[in-house]
Amino acid sequence: MSLDHSFDWKAFTFSAKILLVCVVAGVLGHFSLLYAARSNAAPVQSPSLILIQETHPAPRTSSLALSTTTSQRIINTLSISDAVPPVGKFVAADLITMVLTLYQDGIAIAKYPILTKGKPDSPYETPAGFYTVLTKEPDHFNAGEQIHMPWSMQFYGNYFIHGWPYFGNGSPVNSSYSGGCIRLNTDDAEKVYSFVDKGTGIFVYDPIRTVSTPSLVLGTTPAPAVSAASYLVADIDTGDVFLEQNAGDTRSIASVTKLMTALVANETIMFYKKIAVTRAEISHTQPKVPGAKEMFPVGELLYPLLMESNNAVADRLSEYYGAAGFINWMNATAKALDMQSTHFADASGISSENVSTTDDLFRLATYLANKKTFIFDITRTPTKKLISESGNVYPVENFNVFSDSANFIGGKVGKTAAAADTMVSVFSVPINGVARRVVIVVLKSDNYTTDTTALADWFTESVQEGATMSATACVTCAPPPVYRKIQQ
C-alpha cells in the first residue's frame, strides 16, 4: 500500500492561527498588568509605576516583633527592608520618597506614587509607624468635608489610604487639599484595595530627620534648690540631660495627662465632628442649667482642654468612641513614643493611676515639639472665643503660667492631692544667636511656678556662662561635655 506524503496545508494554517491567538493573548495578559489607567476623579493624573518583579526577598536585618506599639526610637533606626515580613502581604508607604510598595512574602511586587500626605507640623500630619488595615470601603464619604474618598483603607483613626477625593457633583478636590491621608491615583488605590485584606500590615515610613547639633557647654552656676521630688532639664535636639533628680521614679502626673489626651483626640477623632458639652462644663461663668448642652467641633474643644485644663472636656473627648478604647489608644501611643514607664487610667488626669517619669515626659514633649507643634501652640494661646453650633460665645482663658512668656514654646500644668504640682514646659533659649529648645519637667512639687522658674533661670545663666567660656578657652584643650542622653 502506498503512503500519501502530500503536505496538509489546511491543518498547518489552522495550527498557525491557534498559535498566533495564544501569543497575542499572552502578550495582552502580560501588558494588562503594566497598564496604568487614567483616574476618573483627578483632573491630572500622575503616571503609575509599573508592576515589578524581584527575584530575591527584601533583606530583613531585624527580628523585632513590630506593631502599633513599636517605639518611635526603634522606628527611627529602621529602614523599610527591616520591616518587611518574610511571609504574607505587607504595605510600605515611604513618605520621604513618596512611593507606596506592595510586598508578597517579602518580595516587592508593585510600586505606586504617593500624590499627597498630611502637611508637616499641622493637625493633619500623617503619623509614622506600624499599623494594619482596619476597614475597607470602595467609597468612604467624609461628612465633614462633604467629599467621597474612593477605595479607602483605614489604618489608624482619621488616617486612610485612598484615591483622589471628589465632591458629590463628581468634581475632584484641589491638588493641594489634604486631610492627612495617603492619597494615590484612584486606579492605583483600587489595585492596592484589591491586594490588601483587613489586618494586612502597613508601615508608614517617615523617620524624624535630625540635624547634628553640638552639645551645649554649661558654666559653674550652682544648681538651685527646688521642692520637686523629681525634675529634669534636658535638650530636645541632643537628648542631653543637664540637671536631674530621681528622673526614673514613677509618679502621678495629674493634668499633664491632657497633652496625651489632645494628641490621641487629634489622631482618632475628625476635627469637624461635633461633641455635646453642657454649658456648665464648657464655662466656669455660665449658670448651671441642668441638661442645657452646646455642640462644638472637636478641634475647638482642644482649647479649653489645654488652656483651662477642662476635665469635663477631657471626659467628653474620651467618650466619643468609648472611654475604655480611648484610654487604650493613650497607652498604646505612650508605648509608641517609648514612654515605657507611663500608664493612663483616665483622660483628665484626676486618677492617681496616671503615672509617668520625667524621662518619659521629655519624650512626649519632644514628639509634640517636633511633630505636633499645633498642640503646643494652643497651650500658649492667651485667649480664645469658642462659638457653639447655636451661636453662643464662650471665652477661654489660659491657665498655663508661662503662656505670656516670649520664649515659652508650650507645656502643661497639673495639680491633684496625689500628684501635688506637676509641670512640663518647653522653652527656647538663644545661645550665641541660635535658639536652643530645652524641656523642664517638675513632678510632685510644692510650687510648679517657683521650681520651673528656678530651673529655667539656672539653665539660662549656666549656658550663657558656658558659651562665654567656650569662646575664650582653647578649643583643642577643652574636653567635650559629657551628659547622660535620653535616647530618642
Summary of the structure (lengths in Angstrom):
residues: 488
radius of gyration: 28.4
end to end distance: 93.8
largest distance: 122.2
contacts: 1583
relative contact order: 0.12
helix: 29%
strand: 27%
